[in-house]
Amino acid sequence: MKNIKKIFGIDSLYYFCESNDDYDDLYLDILDQIEDIKGKFLKKEIEFENKDIVIRINEIPLHLLGKAEGFHWFIDTNEYFKIGFKDRYKNRGLNDIRVQLQGVGIYSIGIKSLIEFINKVLLKEYITGYYPITRADLNCFIQYDFGFVTKEMFVSKKQKYSTIREIGSSTTTQTLYIGKEPFKLRLYDKKEELKKSKKKDLMYEYFLNNEFDIEQPIFNIEFEIHRVHLKLFGIDSLDSFFEQAVNLFKICMEDIRLIDINSLSNNAIEHNNKRRANTLSIWEEIKNEFTLKDFLQSSLPLERLKRKIS
């Protein structure tokens, strides 16, 4: 099975930026820009939506999405990332700036380029350089048909991971959810998911560039890991996450195993003792081969990236 195509990566990444003493000026400027733009629409009696309100930070246009959880949320013109800003004197238990990297940005310009742009160009004057991580999705796209997998074929080390949901037909599985926040696995048919997605063309191009055959099955194995679970491994920032991401993925693959049912004795099946089962060879292969070296090498010069996003 060594010739099975795989792409290892980070499918989602959410983090905070610790603000500095100049952040107040930024936040007040954001509010002023919003009110000025609203005023112009109202003066001309023009109907408008949130997305029509476009502010600028360091010359970068950001479209307003709305307000949620105390944050004013914006998205860049290309929908590469979302970013939220809050009043630093409210809800002091949270950092003032939240960032959510979008799949469009991750798979078109690269995760390292995005982070460097946001931290060093967009927010450079207003942050300290500490970036607490809140969520990361580690994944493997694979040219392999997992449609035969059922929920009975998974074994988890801990009871709290045992929540399982299964979506599919009587003959094939499209999606399996194992566990729940702050740690869960999603195994799903990526091509099926893309049928209704705006990212379809982008992702098909991405797969073709990585020598996938888009006429064949493509599945995604994805671990969604939130801050509470990351802290168990001493991961509290972007830097510590990137240092430990490969080992973390391998631990996740061991914590939730896809097993070979045929390796169980009748007695083990009868007593629901699946922990003795062998791990399915494809699961072991993915775990042993996982790396982020190539994925993290994708990078664009900041000035070129700034022009692209602007």
C-alpha positions, 0 to 999 in steps of 0.5 A: 500500500506504499503507493497510496497518495496522501496529503498531510496538513492542517485543515483549520487553525484558530488563534488569538493575538495578544494585544499591546498598549496601542490596541485601544487606538486600533479598536476606536478607529475600527468603530469610527470607520464602521460608523462613518461608512454607515453614516454615508449610506444612511445620508444617501438613503442607500440600503446596505448589509454588513458586508458592504461596510469595508474598513481598512487596517494598514491599507488592507480592506476587511468586510464586516460580518457582524458582531458575535461573542463580543467581537466585531468580525471581519473577513478579507476580500478573498475570504482567506481569513476571519478576524475579530476585535473586541473592547479590551475593557470587556470580558478581560478573560479573553484576548482582544483579537481572534483569528480564524484561517479559512480553507481557501487561504490555507490551500491557495497561499499556504498556512505559513504565509497567511499567519506571517501576513496577519501577524507582521503586516495587518496587525504588526503595530498592535500585538505583542508577538504571543499567539495563544492557539484555540483550535487546530484540525490536523488531517490527511487527504488520502486516495483511498475508499473508506466507504467500508468502515463502520463505527464498530471498527473504531476503538478509543482509549478513553471513554469520553471519546466514545461518542460516535455518529455515522452518516451514509447508506446501507452499503457505504459510509460517507461520514463518521464522527468519533468523539466530541469537543474538545477532541474528535475525529471526522472521517469522510468522503471529501468528494461528496462534501465538495459537491456543494462547496464553494471550494470545489474548484480550488480543492480539485486543483489542489488535489491535481497538483498533488498527483491525485486522481480526481476520478478515484475516491478521496477521503479525509481523516481529520482530528479537531483539537481544541485548546483544552485538549491541546493544553494536555500536551503543553501546547498553548501557542502557535509556536508550540503547536507547530513544534509538536503537531506531527507527534500530536497527530500520531497520538491522535491516531493511537487514541482512536484506532481503526481496527481489523475486526478479523483479528479478533477472536469470537470470545473477544467479539462476544464480550465486546473486547475490541482493544486486543484487535490489531490496528488496520494496516492503512491506519498504521501506514498513515500514522507512521508517514504523517509529516508537515515538512512539505505542507509548511514549506509553502510560502509567499513573499509578504509584499506579494501576498499583501498585493494579492489580499488587497 
